[in-house]
Amino acid sequence: MAPGPKHLTTGDALPPLQPGILRVYSMKFCPFADRARLMLHAKGIEHEVVNVNTWKKPEWFVEKNPKQLVPVLEKDGKIVYESIITAQYLEDIYPDKNPLIPKDPYQRARDAIILDHCGGKLVPSFYGAKGGQNQEKVKDLRDSLQHLNDDLKKRGTAFFFGSKPGFLDYMLWPVFARLRASGSLGVGEGVPVSMETLHAWYNGMLNDPSVKSILHPDSAYQEFSKHYRTENTLFDEIETHN
Ligand SMILES: N[C@@H](CCC(=O)N[C@@H](CS)C(=O)NCC(=O)O)C(=O)O
């Protein structure tokens, strides 16, 4: 796969929009943009990618999202942002293309509870625990992983969605993609093997074609986060396959 398009920055023009073409404004190393990209790939939705330099943004980006965050979806004048909302929207507008959200109201509610845990505990503890120094956050992260392990075990399926990954699996995944690189649980440590169910899920996700299509090597995530939000932020210089 070819590396994605160069990240557009201050002074760069907005690439012309074309009728009927879905566009995603993204950033190669953004975990939130990963969510939209995973859904696009898994559902086989044709789209174009416009990468945005999220440190020195193009002037026009504020018109796409007043919060100036990626991901953003745009098609025929309709704009949607916030990663979970973009992912849900893709399912809503392409309901027949590889459905990824359960139809059963109870299952949807259980998934929403895990998604709430993801936003309230998994993501904050992951960022807080980066590097493994803050022991309280490392414990929060472990507790969060244990919670996911136990929930998945109760479901009795390989993935939260069932026998294959779905919306919830993809919403959780970006933290896991970066777990080893973050060093939060120790150098090169991913999901603890003691959490057998979640460990098997993690390995299953690594084999998923959509995950593979956007995953970077650990060294790329490390290199990117070392320089992020500095004058030398590396958006295009790190070699990646997507
Ligand atoms: N809550 C947002 C978070 C998105 C986000 O933080 N994106 C980052 C890149 S990973 C961004 O665009 N940052 C630009 C900025 O902070 O100005 C979502 O879920 O979409």
The ligand as an SDF file (V2000), in Angstrom:
LIG
                    3D

 20 19  0  0  0  0  0  0  0  0999 V2000
  -12.7450   14.0980   20.6340 N   0  0  0  0  0  0  0  0  0  0  0  0
  -12.1290   14.1420   19.3380 C   0  0  0  0  0  0  0  0  0  0  0  0
  -10.6250   14.1500   19.5150 C   0  0  0  0  0  0  0  0  0  0  0  0
   -9.8970   14.3020   18.1810 C   0  0  0  0  0  0  0  0  0  0  0  0
   -8.4570   14.7860   18.3640 C   0  0  0  0  0  0  0  0  0  0  0  0
   -8.0130   15.0910   19.4900 O   0  0  0  0  0  0  0  0  0  0  0  0
   -7.7110   14.8640   17.2490 N   0  0  0  0  0  0  0  0  0  0  0  0
   -6.3730   15.4290   17.3210 C   0  0  0  0  0  0  0  0  0  0  0  0
   -5.3630   14.6170   16.5450 C   0  0  0  0  0  0  0  0  0  0  0  0
   -5.0980   13.0480   17.2900 S   0  0  0  0  0  0  0  0  0  0  0  0
   -6.3830   16.8130   16.6880 C   0  0  0  0  0  0  0  0  0  0  0  0
   -6.9830   17.0140   15.6550 O   0  0  0  0  0  0  0  0  0  0  0  0
   -5.6910   17.7640   17.3290 N   0  0  0  0  0  0  0  0  0  0  0  0
   -5.5730   19.0890   16.8550 C   0  0  0  0  0  0  0  0  0  0  0  0
   -5.5050   20.0800   17.9970 C   0  0  0  0  0  0  0  0  0  0  0  0
   -5.4460   19.6520   19.1550 O   0  0  0  0  0  0  0  0  0  0  0  0
   -5.4820   21.2760   17.7370 O   0  0  0  0  0  0  0  0  0  0  0  0
  -12.5890   12.9330   18.5200 C   0  0  0  0  0  0  0  0  0  0  0  0
  -12.9180   11.9040   19.1210 O   0  0  0  0  0  0  0  0  0  0  0  0
  -12.6500   13.0360   17.2870 O   0  0  0  0  0  0  0  0  0  0  0  0
  1  2  1  0
  2  3  1  0
  2 18  1  0
  3  4  1  0
  4  5  1  0
  5  6  2  0
  5  7  1  0
  7  8  1  0
  8  9  1  0
  8 11  1  0
  9 10  1  0
 11 12  2  0
 11 13  1  0
 13 14  1  0
 14 15  1  0
 15 16  2  0
 15 17  1  0
 18 19  2  0
 18 20  1  0
M  END
$$$$
